[in-house]
């Protein structure tokens, strides 16, 4: 299992002040950004063990005006880690805030930490 959650957090907190891995508690500082590890599984296994790991992360953005600028910042931050955006969509939110959901995926070599795109 490849743990990149700390790298995801560092990349996002470098771009935003209100970042959490659980539902945001602070709505005074917008945008609010939540990241969630949706999947982390063996992608390639040999006699030596797990060679490559598949990871998928979800990023939710809430803002009172627009999520577009924040989405660009998220994309830049996570693309720098080698993750590929596989989803970006506006999501209705009963709170009245603008809400965008983004998903990122990658395959990571356990030894070299090289990042691949899951075709």
N, C-alpha and C positions, 0 to 999 in steps of 0.2 A: 504494500500500500504506500503510495506516494503522498506525503502531506505537503500541500502547497498553500494551505489556508493562510498561514502567516504572510506569505508573499502576496497573496490576493489582498489581504488587509493592508499591508504596507503600501501597495500600489494605489489603493483607493484612498487611504488616509492622506497620501501625498497630494491628492487633488481635492479632497473634501474634508470639512471639519466634523460632520455628523455622520459617522460610519459605524455600523453595528452588524453583528452576525445573528441578531434576533430582531423581532419586530421593534421598530424605533420607539423609544420612550420620550425622546426630546423632539417636540414638534415646533419649538420656538426657533430653532436654527434650521433653515431650509437652504438647499435641498437636504432631505434625509435619505441616506443610502443604506440599504440592507444587502448583504451578500450571504448566500447559502450554498453549501456544498450539496448538490443534488445527487451526484454519483461519483464513486471512486472505486474502480474495480480492476481486476487483473485483465489486461489486454493480451499479453503474451506471457506464457509460462513455459519454462524448460526444466530440465533436471536440476538446474541450479536454483530454481525458484522463479519468482516474479521478475520478468525482464522488462516489461513495459506496463504502465498503468494508465488507464483511461480516466479522465476527470471531467466533470461538468459542473459549472457554477451558474447560479442565477443571481442577477443583480436587480434589485427593485429601487426605483428612484421616485420620490415624492417631492413636488414643488407646488407652490401656490400660483405660479405664473406659467412656467414652461419647463419641460424636462429636456428639451432639445440640446441646449448647451451642456448640460450635465451628461447626457448620453454620449456626446462627443468626447468628453473628458474620461468617462468610463472606458470607452472604446480605445482611446489612446493608452490609458494606463494598463489595461489587460492585454492589449495587442503587444505591448512592450515585453510582456512575459511569455509571448508565443501562443497565447490562447486565441482561438478563432471565434468570432461572433456567429452564432447560429440562429439567433432570434433577437428581434427588437420590435416591440409592439406597445402601443398605448393601451392601457387597461382601465376600464371604468372603475371609479372608486366612489363609494357612497359618502366619503368624507367631503367631497367637493374638490379635493386636491388633484392636481394632474399626477398621473401614475404611469410610469413606463417600466416594462419588464424586459430584461436582456438576458440572454444565455450565452455562455462561452464554453468551448470544449477543447480538449487537447489530449494527446497521447504522449506520455513522458517516459523516456528511457531511464530506468532505475540507476544505471551505472553512470552514464555520461550526462544525465539530466537534459539531454537534447529533447526538444519539443517538436512533435509531429502533429499534423492535421489528420483527424479520423475520416478517411474517405468513405 
